[in-house]
């Protein structure tokens, strides 16, 4: 599944002529392209889809959405380790597997 997820801009830099940001999605930090929102600033929130900030969002709406996504496990599904999630779905404890190797 691919969702649009709200995130808070932590910092902004230009890389190879492209405005990029480090964005916090409720504890998961990713790099995001700001080309569609060139005036977005550090501390602001945006809805991000497939690595692109698409729309500015107010802080309260972002927090509510992140809380709901966390309750539903959507953030883990969207940003979690695919191998770990597959192991859990198969009934294997990935931590125990690593210990046994």
C-alpha positions in Angstrom: 0.0 0.0 0.0 1.2 3.5 -0.7 -0.2 6.3 1.4 0.2 10.0 1.5 1.6 10.6 5.0 2.0 13.9 7.0 5.5 14.8 8.1 7.3 17.7 9.7 10.2 19.3 7.9 13.4 19.1 10.0 15.8 20.7 7.6 16.1 21.8 4.0 19.0 21.8 1.6 19.6 22.0 -2.1 21.1 19.0 -3.8 22.0 19.1 -7.5 19.6 21.9 -8.1 16.7 20.2 -6.3 15.3 21.4 -3.0 15.2 18.5 -0.6 14.1 18.1 3.1 14.6 15.7 5.9 11.1 15.0 7.2 9.9 13.3 10.4 6.9 11.0 10.0 6.1 10.3 13.7 9.6 9.0 14.4 10.5 7.7 11.0 12.8 10.2 9.2 13.1 10.2 5.4 14.4 12.4 2.6 11.7 14.2 0.6 11.7 16.3 -2.6 10.2 19.8 -2.1 9.9 20.8 -5.8 6.0 20.9 -5.6 6.1 23.1 -2.5 9.1 25.4 -3.1 8.1 27.7 -0.2 7.8 25.1 2.5 9.9 25.9 5.5 11.6 24.1 8.4 9.0 23.3 11.1 6.0 23.1 8.7 4.1 20.0 7.9 3.3 18.6 4.5 1.5 15.6 3.1 4.1 13.4 1.4 3.5 10.7 -1.2 6.3 8.6 -2.8 9.0 10.9 -1.7 7.3 14.2 -2.8 5.8 16.9 -0.5 2.5 17.6 -2.2 0.4 19.8 0.1 1.0 22.0 3.2 -0.8 20.8 6.3 -1.5 22.4 9.7 0.2 20.9 12.7 -3.0 19.7 14.5 -4.3 17.8 11.4 -0.8 16.3 10.9 -0.6 15.1 14.6 -4.1 13.6 14.5 -3.4 11.7 11.3 -0.1 10.4 12.5 -1.7 9.2 15.8 -4.4 7.4 13.8 -1.9 5.9 11.5 0.2 4.7 14.5 -2.9 3.1 16.1 -3.7 1.3 12.9 -0.1 0.2 12.4 0.0 2.0 9.0 3.3 3.7 9.7 5.0 0.4 10.3 3.4 -1.0 7.2 4.4 2.0 5.1 7.9 2.6 6.5 8.8 -0.6 8.3 11.3 -3.3 7.2 9.6 -5.5 4.6 11.7 -8.5 5.5 10.8 -8.2 9.2 7.1 -7.7 8.4 7.1 -10.8 6.1 8.7 -12.9 8.9 6.1 -11.7 11.4 3.3 -12.6 9.0 4.9 -16.0 8.5 4.9 -16.5 12.3 8.7 -16.2 12.7 10.2 -13.9 15.3 12.9 -12.0 13.4 14.8 -11.1 16.6 15.0 -14.8 17.6 16.1 -15.7 14.1 19.0 -13.3 14.3 20.0 -14.7 17.7 20.0 -18.3 16.4 22.3 -17.5 13.5 
